[in-house]
Amino acid sequence: MSLKVGYAGLTHLGLNYAVAGASKGFDIVGYDPNPGRINDVVEPGLPEALENNKTKLHFTNQIQDLKSCDIVYIAPDVVTDDKGQSDLTYIKQMIHDVVEVLDGKTILVVLAQVPPGFTSSVKYPAANKFYQVETLVFGQAVQRALQPERFIVGCAVGEAVAPKLQEYLDAFNCPILPMGYESAELAKIAINCCLVASIGVANSLAEICEKIGADWSEIVPALRLDKRIGEYAYLKPGLGIAGGNLERDLATIVNYATEHGTDKNVIQSLRTNSAHRRNWPLKVLYEKVLSKNPQAKIAIWGLTYKENTHSLKNSPALHLLADIAGKDITAYDPVIKHLQGVVIASTALEAVKNADVLVIMTPWADFKEVDPNLVQQQMRGKVVIDPYAVLADTADFKYFTLGKEFVC
């Protein structure tokens, strides 16, 4: 394959897509002012993919190296604040710097998530300027970059997908959906809003299950067999949305609705539901443990906002830690080894030693491998608060999980 493809920005987004391109046989130039940051990206399968495709990957901190590329993707992760507002400063500067070294004939693709209208505002020849929707998921990024369900490509009015970009995307053997810039930018947000809606429904119904004796895990298989819902629907209850991306998209829609006078109640309710369910572990902890023993020793497994990532962005575990600050707490997480103000154990079993209660805040696969009988032997108490049903409920625990009535 003769195409050379550049990725500007080597955080999680750019690095995973760069590796996917190299895996398809393309020569990839990965540019970042600090290319060493690739070592900070945690993703299952990524180290192996980097090693297997190293002859096709050239990482550089020299922006001029992008001049030799046929296509350049703008791919830094866009950071958000605690309210879900995007900071576009870095991506704007990245685009400015990249455009300075290109001649206008190179295809420029904005891959980072931006609000509707952003790509239109980028000063670059319309025939060679595109927006592409990214649909990576932490913990599944390599797989999803290699085997996308479809490509959504934003184009200027009257323009088609450029032949070289078409050639590159065809290598991934999936449908390509061209549309206007604003439609493509909003399509990404629409996808996430539908996902959050599914999560919100699952959380609301799981909470009802906890009160009336139903079991949400028994109901889910019936829903997955309904073609209108489907086997891949987000139906597992959780502790609200976190990580920054979903929060950003909800905030974007609320802002647009406020600006243009459209209805925002549905989206607002999803945000409210998320905040409500985030407090589930705290409510159970106080009701079942701290109301009876305020000096209880608390063990927490999992600090990241979800498994298979190093990100703590809006992590439910951090919210819980803030709410119980001053208590006797020991935590453990497979990738977080230091956290200010928190005692971090070196193993999961060390964290539960003499604990009165174990709270599992992140469903790391590592935790599924821990023998619950060994956990019971190490603990002083018997209470396990396990929202995601990670630890097998086989020991003599007082066990609490989402979507199931509390019986103890």
C-alpha positions in Angstrom: 0.0 0.0 0.0 1.4 3.3 -1.0 -0.6 5.7 1.2 1.1 7.3 4.1 -1.1 8.4 6.9 -0.3 10.8 9.7 -1.9 11.1 13.2 -1.3 14.3 15.0 -1.8 13.7 18.7 -0.7 10.4 20.4 -2.9 10.2 23.4 -5.5 7.3 23.6 -7.4 8.3 20.5 -4.6 9.0 18.1 -2.4 6.1 19.2 -5.1 3.4 18.9 -6.2 4.6 15.4 -2.5 4.8 14.3 -1.9 1.2 15.4 -5.1 0.2 13.5 -3.8 1.8 10.3 -0.5 0.2 10.6 -2.2 -3.2 11.2 -3.9 -2.7 7.8 -0.5 -2.4 6.2 -0.2 1.4 5.8 2.8 3.5 6.7 1.9 5.6 9.7 3.5 8.8 11.0 2.5 9.5 14.6 3.3 13.1 15.6 3.1 14.5 19.1 5.2 17.3 20.7 5.9 14.6 23.4 5.8 11.2 21.6 6.9 9.5 24.8 3.3 9.9 26.1 2.4 6.7 24.2 3.9 4.9 27.2 1.1 6.4 29.4 -1.7 4.9 27.3 -3.3 1.8 29.1 -5.3 -0.4 26.8 -5.7 -4.2 26.5 -3.8 -5.5 23.5 -2.1 -2.2 22.7 1.5 -3.2 23.7 1.2 -6.3 21.5 -0.2 -4.3 18.6 2.6 -1.8 18.8 5.2 -4.5 18.8 3.6 -6.4 15.9 3.4 -3.3 13.7 6.5 -1.4 14.7 8.0 -1.5 11.2 4.9 0.5 9.9 4.9 3.0 12.8 7.1 6.1 12.9 6.7 8.3 16.0 8.1 11.8 15.9 8.1 15.1 17.6 8.9 16.9 14.4 5.8 18.3 12.8 7.5 18.6 9.5 7.4 14.8 9.2 3.7 15.2 8.4 4.5 16.8 5.1 5.1 13.4 3.5 1.6 12.1 4.4 -1.3 11.8 2.0 -3.8 12.0 4.9 -3.3 13.7 8.3 -5.7 13.0 11.1 -6.1 15.5 13.9 -6.4 13.1 16.8 -5.6 14.5 20.3 -8.0 13.6 23.1 -10.2 16.7 24.0 -10.2 17.3 27.7 -13.3 18.2 29.6 -14.0 19.8 32.9 -16.1 18.5 35.7 -19.2 20.0 34.1 -18.6 18.3 30.8 -17.4 21.4 29.0 -14.7 20.8 26.3 -11.5 22.7 26.3 -10.8 23.2 22.6 -7.6 25.2 23.1 -5.2 22.4 22.4 -6.9 21.0 19.3 -7.2 24.4 17.8 -3.5 25.0 18.3 -2.7 21.5 16.9 -4.8 22.2 13.8 -3.1 25.6 13.3 0.4 24.1 13.6 -0.4 21.2 11.3 -2.0 23.3 8.6 1.1 25.5 8.6 3.2 22.7 7.3 0.7 21.2 4.8 0.2 22.5 1.3 -3.6 22.2 1.1 -3.5 19.2 -1.1 -3.0 16.8 1.8 -6.3 15.4 3.1 -7.0 16.8 6.6 -9.4 14.9 8.8 -10.6 16.1 12.3 -10.9 12.9 14.3 -11.1 14.4 17.8 -14.6 14.9 19.1 -15.7 18.5 18.6 -19.1 20.3 18.7 -21.2 20.9 15.6 -19.8 23.7 13.5 -16.2 23.2 14.5 -15.0 21.6 11.3 -16.7 24.1 9.1 -14.7 26.8 10.9 -11.3 25.3 10.2 -9.6 27.2 7.4 -8.5 24.6 4.9 -9.6 23.7 1.3 -13.1 22.3 1.5 -12.4 19.5 -1.0 -9.7 18.1 1.3 -11.2 18.8 4.7 -13.2 16.2 6.6 -14.6 15.2 10.0 -14.6 11.5 11.0 -16.6 10.2 13.9 -14.6 8.1 16.4 -16.3 5.4 18.4 -13.6 4.0 20.6 -14.4 2.6 24.0 -11.8 2.4 26.8 -10.9 -1.3 27.3 -12.0 -2.2 23.7 -10.2 0.5 21.7 -7.8 -1.7 19.7 -10.6 -4.0 18.7 -13.0 -1.2 17.8 -10.3 0.7 15.8 -9.5 -2.5 13.8 -13.1 -3.6 13.3 -15.3 -0.5 13.2 -19.0 -1.0 12.7 -19.1 1.9 10.2 -17.3 5.1 9.3 -19.2 8.4 9.5 -17.5 11.1 7.5 -18.4 14.7 7.4 -17.9 16.5 4.1 -18.4 20.0 2.8 -21.6 20.7 0.9 -21.3 19.3 -2.6 -18.1 17.4 -1.8 -17.6 13.6 -1.7 -15.2 11.6 0.3 -11.8 12.1 -1.3 -10.4 9.1 -3.3 -7.4 8.7 -1.0 -9.4 8.8 2.1 -11.9 6.4 0.5 -9.0 4.0 -0.2 -7.8 4.2 3.3 -11.2 3.6 4.9 -12.0 0.8 2.4 -9.2 -1.2 4.0 -11.3 -1.6 7.1 -14.2 -3.3 5.2 -17.2 -1.6 6.8 -19.9 0.8 5.6 -18.9 4.4 4.9 -21.6 7.0 5.6 -20.8 10.5 4.1 -22.8 13.5 5.3 -22.4 17.2 6.1 -20.0 18.3 8.7 -22.6 19.3 11.3 -24.5 16.1 10.8 -21.4 14.0 11.4 -20.4 16.0 14.4 -24.0 15.6 15.8 -24.1 11.9 14.9 -21.3 11.2 17.4 -23.3 13.0 20.1 -26.5 11.3 19.1 -24.8 7.9 19.5 -23.7 8.7 23.0 -27.1 10.2 24.0 -28.8 6.9 23.0 -26.2 4.9 25.0 -26.8 7.1 28.1 -30.6 6.7 27.7 -30.2 2.9 27.7 -28.0 3.2 30.8 -30.5 5.5 32.5 -33.4 3.1 31.8 -31.4 0.2 33.1 -30.5 2.1 36.3 -34.0 3.2 37.0 -35.5 -0.3 36.5 -32.7 -1.9 38.4 -33.5 0.3 41.4 -37.1 -0.7 41.3 -35.9 -4.4 41.3 -34.1 -3.7 44.6 -37.3 -2.6 46.2 -39.8 -5.2 45.0 -37.9 -8.4 45.0 -37.3 -8.6 41.2 -33.8 -9.4 39.8 -32.6 -7.2 36.9 -30.1 -9.8 35.8 -33.0 -12.2 35.1 -34.8 -9.5 33.0 -31.9 -8.5 30.8 -31.8 -11.7 28.6 -35.5 -11.1 27.7 -34.7 -7.6 26.6 -31.7 -8.6 24.5 -33.9 -11.1 22.5 -36.2 -8.3 21.5 -35.0 -7.0 18.1 -36.1 -3.5 18.9 -33.6 -3.5 21.7 -30.9 -6.0 20.7 -28.2 -8.1 22.1 -25.6 -5.3 22.3 -27.8 -2.8 24.1 -26.4 -1.1 27.2 -28.5 -2.8 29.8 -26.2 -3.4 32.7 -26.9 -1.1 35.6 -24.0 1.0 36.9 -23.0 4.0 39.0 -23.9 6.7 36.5 -21.8 8.0 33.6 -18.2 9.0 34.0 -15.0 9.4 32.0 -15.9 12.8 30.6 -17.0 12.0 27.0 -20.6 11.1 27.7 -20.9 14.0 30.2 -19.6 16.3 27.5 -22.2 15.2 24.9 -25.1 15.7 27.3 -23.8 19.1 28.3 -23.5 20.0 24.6 -27.1 19.1 23.9 -28.4 21.0 26.9 -26.4 24.1 25.8 -27.8 23.9 22.3 -31.3 23.4 23.6 -31.0 26.4 25.9 -29.5 28.5 23.1 -32.2 27.5 20.5 -35.2 27.1 22.7 -35.7 23.4 22.1 -36.7 20.8 24.7 -33.9 19.6 27.1 -35.9 17.8 29.7 -35.1 14.3 28.5 -31.3 15.0 28.5 -31.5 16.8 31.8 -33.3 13.8 33.3 -30.4 11.5 32.2 -27.9 13.7 34.0 -30.1 13.7 37.1 -30.4 9.9 37.0 -26.7 9.5 36.6 -26.0 11.6 39.7 -28.6 9.7 41.7 -27.2 6.3 40.9 -23.6 7.4 41.5 -24.5 7.7 45.2 -25.8 4.1 45.5 -22.6 2.7 47.2 -22.6 5.6 49.7 -26.2 5.0 50.6 -25.7 1.3 51.1 -22.5 1.9 53.0 -24.2 4.2 55.5 -27.3 2.1 55.8 -25.7 -1.2 56.3 -22.4 -0.3 58.0 -21.6 3.2 59.1 -24.9 3.9 60.7 -24.1 1.1 63.1 -20.3 1.4 63.3 -19.0 4.9 62.3 -15.4 3.7 63.0 -15.6 0.8 60.5 -12.6 0.0 58.5 -13.4 0.3 54.8 -11.7 -1.5 51.9 -12.2 -0.2 48.4 -11.4 -2.2 45.2 -11.1 -0.1 42.1 -10.4 3.6 41.6 -10.5 4.2 37.9 -13.8 5.3 36.4 -14.1 2.0 34.6 -12.0 -1.1 34.0 -9.1 -1.3 31.6 -8.2 2.4 31.8 -5.9 4.6 33.9 -8.4 7.4 33.8 -9.9 8.8 37.1 -12.1 11.3 35.3 -15.4 11.7 37.2 -14.7 8.3 38.8 -17.5 7.2 41.2 -14.8 5.9 43.5 -13.3 9.4 43.9 -16.8 10.8 44.7 -17.2 8.1 47.3 -13.8 8.8 48.8 -14.6 12.5 49.0 -17.9 11.7 50.8 -16.3 9.4 53.4 -13.1 11.4 53.9 -11.7 10.9 57.4 -12.8 7.3 57.6 -10.4 4.4 57.9 -9.9 3.5 54.3 -7.5 1.2 52.3 -7.9 1.0 48.6 -6.5 -1.1 45.8 -6.5 -0.7 42.0 -4.5 -2.7 39.4 -3.1 0.5 37.7 -3.4 3.3 40.3 -0.5 3.0 42.7 -0.6 6.4 44.3 -3.5 8.7 45.2 -3.1 11.7 47.4 -4.6 11.2 50.9 -5.5 7.5 50.3 -3.7 4.4 51.6 -3.1 2.2 48.6 -2.5 -1.5 49.2 -0.2 -3.6 47.0 -2.7 -6.4 46.5 -6.5 -6.8 46.6 -6.2 -9.2 49.6 -4.0 -6.8 51.5 -6.6 -4.1 51.1 -9.3 -6.2 52.8 -7.2 -7.2 55.8 -9.3 -6.6 59.0 -11.8 -4.6 56.9 -15.4 -4.4 58.2 -16.7 -3.8 54.7 -15.5 -4.2 51.1 -16.8 -1.8 48.4 -16.0 -2.8 44.8 -16.1 0.4 42.7 -14.6 -0.7 39.4 -15.3 -4.1 37.8 -11.7 -5.1 36.9 -11.4 -8.6 35.6 -8.6 -9.2 38.2 -11.2 -9.0 41.0 -13.2 -11.9 39.4 -10.1 -14.1 40.0 -9.9 -13.5 43.7 -11.2 -16.4 45.8 -14.1 -15.0 47.9 -13.3 -17.4 50.7 -9.8 -15.9 51.0 -11.4 -12.4 51.1 -13.7 -13.6 53.9 -10.7 -15.0 55.8 -8.9 -11.6 55.6 -11.9 -9.5 56.5 -13.2 -8.7 60.0 -16.7 -8.0 58.9 -19.0 -9.7 56.3 -20.4 -6.8 54.3 -19.6 -6.7 50.5 -21.0 -3.8 48.4 -20.5 -5.0 44.9 -22.5 -2.9 42.4 -21.3 -4.8 39.3 -21.5 -8.3 40.8 -17.8 -8.9 40.3 -17.1 -11.1 43.4 -18.7 -14.5 43.4 -21.4 -14.5 46.1 -20.4 -17.9 47.5 -18.8 -17.0 50.8 -20.8 -16.1 53.9 -21.2 -12.5 53.0 -23.9 -9.9 53.5 -23.8 -9.1 49.9 -25.3 -6.1 48.1 -25.4 -5.5 44.3 -27.3 -3.4 41.8 -30.7 -4.6 40.6 -31.3 -7.2 43.3 -33.3 -7.0 46.5 -31.1 -6.6 49.6 -31.5 -9.8 51.7 -29.3 -10.4 54.7 
